[in-house]
């Protein structure tokens, strides 16, 4: 797996921080909120797509959910972000995944597919990290290998 650049790590960190800044207060009111978790972009790796260019694929963990996420260029790069709710279908070694454009704020967005919408039983960040690693191992393994 190719290591990410410092700029790519910074973009992912900014995405998680933006989620916390804009969504944490509302998330605390939901029954599935897990106070032991934080928003984090985990296990991301570069993915080259013929149509969309260089993307980053990984897991977006929040105190509410675990999502397969595809991060594109930041809005500051001058390319328009897709409309919220737009759909994108990607092919990975394990199969096809339908992702939806999720706008964290005006400058941060990603494509995501929520796979678990209740992480309230996870004991903490280490468990969330292990879950993200397992997710990425499964989606990057060929279908016949599972």
C-alpha positions, -999 to +999 in steps of 0.1 A: +000+000+000+013+034-010+019+059+019-001+091+018+016+125+014+016+150+042-009+171+022-032+141+018-031+134+056-038+171+062-069+170+039-082+139+057-076+154+091-094+186+080-124+165+068-127+148+103-122+181+121-148+198+100-173+170+108-166+175+145-170+213+142-203+212+122-220+180+134-209+170+169-234+191+188-264+176+169-249+141+170-248+142+208-286+144+209-290+111+189-295+078+207-266+060+188-241+087+198-209+071+212-190+096+235-159+074+234-154+080+196-142+109+176-145+117+139-115+102+122-105+093+086-087+060+089-069+035+066-071+057+035-051+048+004-047+064-030-072+052-057-068+062-093-101+065-111-102+071-149-132+095-146-125+112-113-087+112-111-067+108-079-089+099-050-084+086-015-104+056-003-108+046+033-130+046+063-147+076+079-156+069+115-177+093+135-194+089+169-224+078+150-213+056+121-187+038+100-186+046+063-166+036+033-154+070+021-139+083-011-123+117-006-117+139-037-099+172-041-108+199-016-132+226-028-103+251-026-087+232-056-111+250-079-130+219-090-167+220-082-180+196-056-209+173-066-244+183-054-252+169-020-269+135-024-254+129-058-245+092-064-214+075-076-209+038-082-173+025-078-158-009-085-135-023-059-119-058-058-148-070-035-175-057-057-195-025-066-204+002-040-229+030-043-217+061-026-235+094-019-219+129-019-218+141+017-210+178+023-195+182+058-194+220+052-188+244+023-151+233+019-151+196+029-170+168+013-166+132+004-184+103-013-196+079+014-215+047+019-227+043+055-221+006+064-228+008+102-251+035+115-248+027+152-214+024+169-227+029+204-214-004+216-177+002+206-156+006+237-133+033+222-111+046+194-089+015+192-119-007+185-131+018+159-096+017+143-097-021+142-131-020+126-119+004+100-089-019+092-112-049+089-135-029+066-107-019+042-092-054+042-126-068+031-134-042+005-100-045-011-100-083-011-113-100-043-149-113-039-138-149-042-112-144-014-139-136+012 
